[in-house]
Amino acid sequence: MNLIEQIQHANAAKLRALSGLHRELGYGSPQALADAILRSVAAPSSKPATTGLAKVVLGPKPGNARKGHRVPDETRKAIAAALKAGEVGSGLAAKFGVSYNIVHAIKGELGMVQPHKRSR
């Protein structure tokens, strides 16, 4: 099998895999999937899209000073409980999928962070 045939074989395998994925997701074709994504992005809703592909397509709104996402209250409570139990902040950041800065801010809210004493 020469190089051209190998490339054609690999491309055919890729197309078969994508076709299987589209069927698993419940769409007959890549175009039907793209149309569904565009409808979900363009459809007005009371809540902004915050999950899945729509989040990747939309990204942060222009002019929004807060670029990231808000951590839900139940996640904050779970992080606070874990901090009180003595878990390490960097491990909690990885465990809950948030940045260390968020864990540190929660520590500050709980009074677990001592202010830095600066000498002038």
Order of alpha helices (4+ residues) and beta strands (2+ residues): alpha-alpha-alpha-alpha-alpha-alpha
